Amino acid sequence: VDGVIGVNLNFLRFVLEQIGSISLADGQAVTADNLMVLASNPTASKGLDIVTALTQSLGQKLLNGEISFALVSRALLKAVAFDEINLWFNSPILESLADVGDLSGRVRVQGCHPQLASLKCQADTIYLNESNMSVNKLNYYLKRSQNLIVDIGENGAVNYTLGYDYTYPVPAPTNLGTLYKAYYQLFLPSSSQNVSLVLDGQVMDPGTYIQTSLSGLTKIEFSAGLSTNQNHRLEIRFTSPNVLDTKKQLIPYTLAILKQPGTLADSLIVKIHYPKNYIARNMTVPLKQTGAQELVFQTSEVSLENLGIIFKNQAL
């Protein structure tokens, strides 16, 4: 194998946005709007799942010249812009190019937001990657929402509570008869303290997960078997190794959140709590003031969000 191009359903959705509806052999019309809902459905005639049938149809139409390559290229460029495509090449030179272009799938420490760089801040990088190790395609039935709470203490310590809520808006078929087997890879700032993982209200024993250091990040790996058609919640707590300098009048804070490819539409809400003597002066993205010491940010369809805030310390 010389190389691998990895795409997901969002790439197919981007293609349908460009070319419009596709009618399958059984008469089923697939559009950019209904693709995610239909993804796991079988076709009426061939017994294939919708994604397989759609991929075969698109490939044949492209080879027959029925689909403009320019339209496919636009969809491909959008997939690249949203980090919804990964590349691997056997050639070290080509692979290095993919790496430089952030297309190799490498998880990197994100730098301080450019607008705050002069204040020499350090971004807290957070990323959760979940793999489906089951024989079935239960990912299509899952909906995941992410809620991050940031508590900035008066001493400059930053504590995080990450909540991941899983629901099944589309009931999973009852004939599957197996658990949804999830394999998690969690990336936190290197040397994070007080790490705690709670799954469905049960604190996980540190002996059940693997923790390693990887290029400036702490990587935590663990697996879990989850029952289908039931809501689940994964909660992660930790203290950042990056302590804010409370002796300065202007205090920068940066948070970089990476979203897993294929989860663009997942809800992500960030709440930032800060001390009474802080005033939020500059923000790199629009955050809504919902309380005296609370800022809230809700992302749109995005693969990476780098939040930056400059607080003015009124105690000085």
N, C-alpha and C positions, 0 to 999 in steps of 0.2 A: 504494500500500500504506500503510495507516494504522499498522500495527504487525506485529510478528512475535513469536510465542511459541515459543521453542526448548526442546524436551524431548528426552530420550534414553531408552534402554532401561530405565534405572532407574525412570523414571516409569511405564512399562508394567508393570514388576515390582511397583511399589507398588500399582497398580490391581488387579492379580491377587491381591495379598495381601488386598485388601479384599473382592473379589467371588468369589474362588475360581477353579476351573478353567474354561477356555473350550474348547469343542469346535469345531474348524473344519469347513468343508464336507466335507473329506476324512476326517473322523473323528479327526484328530490332536488330542489333548488338550494344551493349553498351560497351564502353571502358573507360579507365581512361582519355583518351584525349578528347572524345566527350561528356562525362557525363554532364558537366556544360551547354553545348549548348542544349542538348536534354532534360534537366531536366523538363521543363514545357510542353513538347510535349505530346499529348495523344498517346496511342498505337493504332495501326490500327484495332485490333480485339476486345479487351475487353473494350475499351473506358477509360481505366485507364491512369493516367499520368505515364510517364516513371519511375519516382522514386518509385511509389507504386508497379508497375509491377516488377521492378528490385529487390526491397526489398523482395517481396514475392518469387521471383525465387531464390535469394541467400539463404533465410531462408530454403526453401525446399531442396535445394542442400546440405546445411550444415547438416540438419537432416538426409538426405539419405546417408551421408558419402561421397558425391561426391566432397566436398571441404575439404582440410586438415585443421584441427583446428589450426595447427602450422602457416599456412599462414594467417588465420584470426587474430591470436595472434600478428603476426608481424605488421599487419595493425593497430591493437588496440594499440600497444606500440607506433607506430608512431603518432597516434592521441593524445596519452597522452603527448608525447614529444613536440608536437606543441600546446598543450592546446586546442585541438579541441574536448574535451569530458568533460562533467560535471557530477558530481555524487551528489545525495541527498539520505540520509538514514533516516529512522524514528528513528533509534537507535542513541542516542547522541554519543556513543563510536565510531561507524562506521563513523558518520558524522565528528567527530573530526579528524579521520584518513584521510578522504577525504580533509579536510581543511588543514591539515599539508602538504599533498601532492600537494597542490594548484590545487585540482580538484573539489572544491566546488563552484566555480564561484565567490568567494569573490574577490572584487577589493581592492588591497592593495597599500599602499604607498611603492614605491620602494626605496631602500637605495642607498647611494652613490656607484658608481662603485667600486668593490674591489680594483682595481689598484690605486684608488684615495682616498681610505678610510683613509690613514694616514694623509691626509690634511684636514680631517673632513668637507667634503662638504655635501651638501644636494641636493638630486636629485629632479628635477621637474617632477612629474608624470602626464601624460596626457592620457586620455582614453575616446573614444566616442563609446557608444553602441546604436545601432539603432534597434528597433523592428518594424516588419510589423504588424500593427493592422487591416489590410484590410482582406476581406474574400477571396481575390485572392492571387496568389503566385508571385506577381510582383518582389520579390527579385531576382528571376531567370533572370529577364531581365535587372537588374541594374548593372552598373559597376561604382565603386567608386574609385576615386584617391584622395590621401591626400598629401597636400603640406604644410609644416610647415616652417615658417620663424622666426628665432630667432635673435633679435636685442639686442646686449649687449652694453649698454651705457658707456661713460667714467666714470660715477659716480657709475657703478656697477649694475645699474638697468637692468633687463632682461625683454624685451617686446616680446610677442608672437603674431603671426598672423597665425591662423590655417585655411586652406582652404580645403573644401571637395567638389569636383566636381562630380556630378552624371550625367551619360549619359545612353542611351539605345542602346547598340550595336545591340541587337536583338529587333525588334519592338514588343511591347506588343499587344496582340490581341485587336482589336477594339470593340469586343462585351462585354468587361468587363464593360465599361461604368461607372467606379467609379474612385475616386481619390486614389492615393497611400497614405495611412494614416501612416505616420511615427511617432513613439514615441521615443524621444531621451533622453538618460541619459549621461550627460557630466560630467567627473570627472577632476578637476583641483587641483593644490596645495591649501591647506587650506589657507584662508585669501587672495586669489588672489584679485588684485585690478583692477579697470578700465575695468571690464568685459563688453564686447559688443558682441551681437549676431546679425548677418545680414543674412537674408534669401532672396535670389534672389534680392539683392539690397535694401531690406527694413529692416531698423533697428527694431528689435523686442522690444516691450514695456516690461520692467522688470516685469510688472504685469501679463504677459502672461506665465511666467515660474516660477517654484518653485526652491528655492535655500536653501540647507541645508548643515550642516556639518556632515561628516561621516568618522570616523577613520582617522583623519588627512587629509582628502580630502574635497574639496568643491564639492557638487553634485548639478547639475543643470538639471532639467527635463522640457521638453516641447514637444508639439506635433505640427504637421503640415500636411495639406492635399496638396499633390503635384500632379499636372496633369501628366499623363503618356505621354511617347514618346516626352518629352521636357527636355532639359538640365536644371539642377538646381545647385545652388551653396550655400553652407552654409559656412559662414566666422565667425570665433570667434577670438576676440582680448582680451588679458588680460596682466597684469603686474604681474610677479612672486613676491611672498612675500620674496623670498630668494635673497638678495642683495649680489653681489660678493664683497669680501673685497679687495678694490683697494690699500690698504696700504701694502699688501704683495707682495713679488717679484714673487712668484708662486701662481697663481690663478686657483683653480679647478672649472670646470663647468660640471654638469652631467644632462642629460635629459633621462628620461625613458618613452618610448612610448609603450603603450599596444594596440594591434590590436584585434578587436572583433572576436571571433570564427566564422569561415566560410568565413573570408575575407583575407585569407592568400595571395591570388594572387593579391589583390588590391595594386596599386602603392603607394609608400610612399617615398617622397623626402623631405629632411631636408636641409635648407640653414641657415648657421650661420654667422652673420655679427658681427664684433668685432672692437674695437678702433684701431687706427694706432699704438699706443704704445704697443700693445699686439703682441706677437709671439706665435703661436701654437707649443708647444714643444713636448708633448706626447698626443697620441690619442689612445683610446681603440679599435676603429674600423677604417677601412680605409676611410678617408675623402679626397675628391679631392679639391685641391686649385684652384678655378675658378676665383679668383680676389685677389687684394692686401689684402683685409680684408674680404674675403668670403670663407667659406668652405662648400662643398656640399656632402651630403651622400644620397645614394639611397639604400633602403633595398632590400634584396632578399625575398624569401618566409619565413616569420618569424612571430611569434606571439608576441614577446617582444623584443624590442631593447633598450639597455641601453648604451647611448653614453657618453663617458667621455673625457674631454680635459683638459690639463694643459697649461695655458697661462703664458708666462714669461712677467712680467710687466717691459718694458724698461724705464719707467719713474722713476724707483727706482735704 
